[in-house]
């Protein structure tokens, strides 16, 4: 057998099972309307929930940073890669999440991997929701801690498992908004259990910051319990419209991460241009934008339910469960033909035979665009 045949065989299997993945090249800015191969589409697959990637103010701030600092940071944060902008962003994030301190990583993935693998180690216990993001799962694996999976958002199951590990150092970690289902963690109960059983609590706010709460502050604001979790992780690449990940916590935890998190220590830091766009993006998270996003979510859910497609969501993510992988691909392709870009999500991102259309809303989508999408999905999914 040729030494690469095994990989060709695996790719063939993926094609046969409708699991092979390809990419579309977008020729315009990431916004509610995009261009691919010269054709215009309404984009309902982006995590840029407040449509800030192409915002004029954000771009102006990025341009000023480019003129002042150049294109790259030139080093890791602990050598030469920290600018005044990096410090300013961390100060702003700490204020946003009502914490003592913050630390910025290069990506959300690197944040979860770096944080979880450094604050837990062999002999510790990690309690992780079964539907947590892959970056959380990989961080748990790297930590060498014992991993305990609890049923999705099931606080009774979590407590049963916590009882088995009384007195052991550990961490409870969960997405705030689950990226493929769009539902929200029962954070008040999770935090109470963490405190009762002496475990750290960590919440991943990637899809909650800029989305949940009247001011877009995230899951804690949504429940009215700001400052409740021990560690708040988030991203700058979704509603904020930039790139990178961050953690907000007390000074001790953040100082520990600066000295222990390998994905922070050994990575060249984000460009000052990227950092400036993140700061500007935070300026643009307003109650008005968040309210417009929430209104669009309600409108699409109402139109889909009227069309006979049963959905609900309190976040910006609306899954339409199809089941069969090929059927999900076929419906996504039909929507593309009509000018609507909606991603088909398949195994291993979700469980086998639970393929879905993952619809994501932006605050800038018009009611006409949303109504057109709902009508088509109602037609194709009956």
Secondary structure, DSSP 8 states (H G I E B T S, - for coil): --TTHHHHHHHHHHHHTT-------B-S-SSSEEEETTEEEEE-S-S-TT--TT-HHHHHHHHHHHHHH-S---SBTTTT---HHHHHHHHHHHHHTT-SEEEEES-HHHHHHHHHHHH--TT-EEEEETT--HHHHHHHHHHT-EEEEE-TT-HHHHHHHHHTTTTS-EEEEEESB-TTT--B--HHHHHHHHHHTT-EEEEE-TTTTTTSSTTS--HHHHHT-TT-SSEEEEESSSTT-S--EEEEE-HHHHHHHHHH-HHHHTSB---HHHHHHHHHHHHT--HHHHHHHHHHHHHHHHHHHHTT-----SSSEEEEEEESHHHHHHHHHHHHHTTEE-EEE-TTTS-TT-EEEEEE--TT--HHHHHHHHHHHHHH--
